[in-house]
Amino acid sequence: MKRLAFWATIAFIYPLSLLPFSILYLISDTLFLIVYYLLGYRKKVVSQNLQMAFPDMPIAEREKVAKQFYRNLCDLIMEGIKLTTISKKELQKRIIVSNREVCDQLYHEGRSLITTLGHCGNWEMAGLAASYELKHHSIAIYRPLKNPFFDRFIKKTRGRFGMELVAHNRSRQILSQLDKETRAYHFITDQSPIKATSAHWTTFLNQDTAIFMGTEKVAKMTNMPVLYLKILRTKRGHYSVEIQEVSMNPQSNRLYEITEIHTRLLEENIKQQPDNWLWSHRRWKKKREVVMVKTPAA
């Protein structure tokens, strides 16, 4: 069944990916009407998330942000299909990277680096662009899909321009090979950690939030510089990626400092374009555990 589901999906996706963006966006417009008005996909989740994140924002403005988010989401779906066959030349027109000089300097110094990013804009497109924009060999740490056929397909399509996808349970093995070449490790840091007890808790978008600590742990262990990729939508189907410094010498940073810095940069990124973040995921489903301390009897 898994094999059948895979080939049926490919038979649907591949011909679509060959269509020009103009046609894909017409399909996206139709998809928006279905997702937003007919299905109402996760409308309650999106509305609650926006209300919690922006309690002072007028209701009418939050509704406007939510509606635009759904338009963006449908565009992301069609853009994701297009990434299956998109040419490098076409991609270069749609992703503009600034402040790449900091990465070039680290490469010439023979230093590997870490980038952090969130689910802003088209993060998949930005990942593909990083494959050729950076001189470093790009490695994305990810969680493999349950369907092995789809997993191999994703690794192949996302690796078309040099990006290597590495399963999270192999990250230690990959990190042990740092001396072989200069690498850029890419971490998406706005996902909810599996174990909230081992996460760093902070205030993010007005919410008590558990933040994945893996990025900081790897950075302090290896002293690899940490950079944040700020992704903004400049117009439909076009994005800018600004490389921002988080820490150039992680071992000199205090505990949680790196995590706090890249979290604040992500927060600013979201506030600049609220409709550009993935509001449909349940980011705040985990709650901080309250440890009860017993007071000794008098």
C-alpha positions in Angstrom: 0.0 0.0 0.0 2.8 2.4 0.8 4.4 1.8 -2.6 1.0 2.3 -4.3 0.3 5.5 -2.4 3.7 6.8 -3.4 3.4 6.2 -7.1 -0.1 7.5 -7.2 1.1 10.7 -5.6 4.1 11.0 -7.9 1.8 10.5 -10.9 -0.2 13.5 -9.7 2.6 15.8 -8.5 5.2 15.4 -11.3 3.0 16.7 -14.2 1.9 19.6 -12.0 5.5 20.5 -11.2 6.1 21.1 -14.9 3.5 23.8 -15.2 4.6 27.5 -15.1 4.1 29.4 -11.8 1.3 31.5 -13.4 -0.8 28.4 -13.8 0.1 27.0 -10.4 -1.0 30.2 -8.7 -4.4 30.0 -10.5 -4.7 26.5 -8.9 -3.6 28.0 -5.6 -6.4 30.6 -5.8 -8.9 27.8 -6.3 -7.4 25.8 -3.5 -7.6 28.8 -1.1 -11.4 29.0 -1.7 -11.7 25.3 -0.8 -9.4 25.3 2.2 -10.5 28.6 3.7 -14.3 28.8 2.9 -15.3 25.2 2.3 -13.2 23.1 4.6 -12.2 25.7 7.1 -9.0 23.8 7.7 -7.7 24.4 11.3 -9.4 27.8 11.4 -9.9 27.5 15.1 -6.2 26.7 15.7 -5.1 29.6 13.6 -7.5 32.0 15.2 -6.5 30.9 18.8 -2.7 31.1 17.9 -3.1 34.6 16.5 -5.1 35.8 19.5 -2.6 34.4 22.0 0.4 35.8 20.0 -1.1 39.3 19.3 -3.7 40.0 22.1 -3.6 43.7 21.4 -4.1 43.4 17.7 -7.6 44.5 16.6 -9.9 41.5 15.7 -10.4 42.8 12.2 -6.6 42.9 11.6 -6.1 39.4 13.1 -8.8 38.1 10.7 -7.0 39.8 7.8 -3.7 38.2 8.8 -5.4 34.8 9.1 -6.9 35.1 5.7 -3.6 36.1 4.1 -1.9 33.2 5.9 -4.2 30.8 4.2 -3.5 32.3 0.8 0.3 32.0 1.6 -0.2 28.4 2.7 -1.9 27.4 -0.6 0.9 29.1 -2.5 3.4 27.1 -0.4 1.7 23.9 -1.4 2.0 24.7 -5.1 5.5 26.1 -4.7 6.5 22.8 -2.9 5.2 20.9 -5.9 7.2 23.1 -8.3 10.4 22.5 -6.3 10.3 18.9 -7.6 11.5 20.1 -11.0 12.4 23.8 -10.7 15.6 24.9 -12.4 18.5 26.6 -10.6 18.1 29.6 -12.9 14.4 29.9 -11.9 15.1 29.5 -8.3 17.8 32.2 -8.4 15.2 34.7 -9.6 13.0 33.9 -6.6 15.4 33.7 -3.7 17.7 36.7 -3.0 20.3 36.1 -0.3 22.0 39.0 1.5 25.0 39.2 3.9 26.4 36.0 2.5 29.9 37.5 3.1 29.9 36.3 6.7 29.5 32.7 5.4 32.2 33.2 2.8 34.7 34.4 5.4 34.0 31.4 7.6 34.5 29.1 4.7 37.9 30.7 3.8 38.8 30.3 7.5 38.0 26.6 7.3 35.1 26.9 9.8 31.8 25.0 9.6 28.7 26.8 10.7 25.1 26.3 11.9 22.1 28.1 10.6 18.7 28.4 12.4 15.4 29.3 10.7 11.7 29.0 11.4 8.7 28.1 9.3 8.6 31.6 7.7 8.0 32.3 4.0 9.1 29.3 1.9 11.7 27.6 4.1 12.0 24.7 1.7 12.9 27.0 -1.2 15.4 28.8 1.1 17.0 25.4 1.9 17.4 24.6 -1.8 19.0 28.0 -2.3 21.4 27.5 0.5 22.7 24.4 -1.4 24.3 26.7 -4.0 24.5 30.1 -2.3 26.9 28.8 0.4 30.3 27.5 -0.3 29.9 25.1 2.6 28.4 21.6 2.0 24.8 22.0 3.3 23.3 19.4 5.7 19.7 19.6 6.9 18.9 17.6 10.1 15.4 16.2 9.7 12.9 13.6 10.9 12.4 10.8 8.3 8.9 10.2 7.0 7.1 7.0 8.0 6.6 6.1 4.3 10.1 5.0 3.1 9.3 5.7 -0.5 8.2 9.3 0.2 11.3 9.7 2.5 13.6 8.8 -0.4 11.7 11.1 -2.7 12.0 14.0 -0.4 15.8 13.4 0.1 16.3 13.2 -3.6 14.3 16.3 -4.6 15.6 18.5 -1.7 19.1 17.4 -2.5 19.0 18.3 -6.2 21.4 21.2 -5.8 23.7 19.6 -3.2 21.7 19.7 0.1 22.2 16.5 2.1 19.3 15.4 4.4 20.5 13.6 7.5 18.1 11.8 9.9 18.2 13.3 13.4 19.4 10.0 14.9 22.5 10.1 12.7 23.4 13.6 13.7 26.2 12.6 16.1 27.8 10.4 13.5 27.8 13.3 11.0 29.1 15.7 13.5 32.0 13.4 14.2 33.2 13.9 10.6 33.6 17.7 11.0 37.3 17.6 10.2 36.7 16.2 6.7 35.1 19.3 5.1 33.5 22.6 5.9 29.8 22.2 6.4 26.7 24.3 7.0 24.2 22.5 9.4 20.6 23.8 9.1 18.2 23.5 12.0 14.5 24.5 12.0 14.1 25.7 15.6 10.4 26.6 16.0 9.1 23.0 16.2 7.8 21.8 19.5 10.5 19.7 21.3 9.7 16.0 21.8 10.7 16.2 25.5 9.6 19.5 27.1 11.6 18.6 30.2 14.9 18.9 28.3 13.9 22.1 26.5 14.6 25.7 27.4 11.5 27.6 28.5 11.1 31.2 27.5 8.4 33.7 26.5 7.9 33.6 22.7 5.1 35.6 21.1 3.6 36.2 24.5 3.4 32.5 25.3 5.4 30.3 27.7 7.2 28.2 25.1 9.5 25.2 25.1 12.5 25.8 22.7 14.6 23.0 21.1 18.0 23.0 22.7 19.8 20.9 20.2 21.2 23.8 18.2 22.9 25.4 21.2 24.2 22.1 22.4 25.8 21.3 19.1 27.2 24.9 18.8 28.8 24.9 22.2 30.2 21.4 21.7 31.8 22.2 18.4 32.2 26.0 18.7 30.6 26.4 15.2 29.3 29.9 14.6 25.5 30.2 14.6 23.6 32.3 12.1 19.9 33.0 11.7 18.2 33.0 8.3 15.6 35.7 8.2 13.1 34.9 5.4 10.6 37.5 4.1 8.1 37.3 1.3 8.9 40.2 -1.1 6.1 39.4 -3.5 4.2 36.4 -4.6 6.6 33.5 -5.2 9.6 35.7 -4.3 11.6 35.7 -1.1 14.6 37.4 0.6 16.9 35.6 2.9 19.1 37.8 5.2 21.9 36.1 7.1 22.1 37.4 10.7 24.7 36.7 13.3 23.7 34.8 16.5 27.1 33.9 17.9 30.5 33.7 16.3 32.1 32.0 19.3 29.4 29.9 21.0 31.7 28.5 23.7 32.0 32.1 25.1 28.2 32.4 25.4 26.3 31.9 28.7 23.9 28.9 29.0 20.7 29.5 27.0 22.1 32.7 25.5 22.3 31.4 22.0 18.8 29.9 22.2 17.4 33.2 23.4 19.1 35.2 20.6 17.9 33.0 17.7 14.4 32.8 19.3 14.2 36.6 19.5 15.4 37.0 15.9 12.6 34.5 14.8 10.1 36.5 16.9 11.1 39.7 15.1 10.9 37.9 11.8 7.3 36.8 12.5 6.2 40.2 13.8 7.5 41.9 10.6 5.3 39.7 8.5 2.7 38.0 10.7 1.0 36.2 7.8 4.3 34.6 6.8 4.6 32.1 9.7 3.0 28.6 9.9 0.1 29.4 12.3 -1.8 26.2 11.6 0.5 24.0 13.7 -0.2 23.6 17.5 3.0 25.2 18.7 1.9 25.7 22.3 0.4 22.3 23.0 3.1 21.4 25.6 2.9 23.0 29.0 5.7 23.6 31.5 5.7 21.0 34.2 5.4 22.6 37.7 7.7 20.9 40.2 6.2 20.9 43.6 8.8 21.3 46.4 7.7 20.0 49.8 8.4 22.3 52.7 9.9 20.4 55.6 7.6 20.1 58.6 8.4 22.5 61.4 
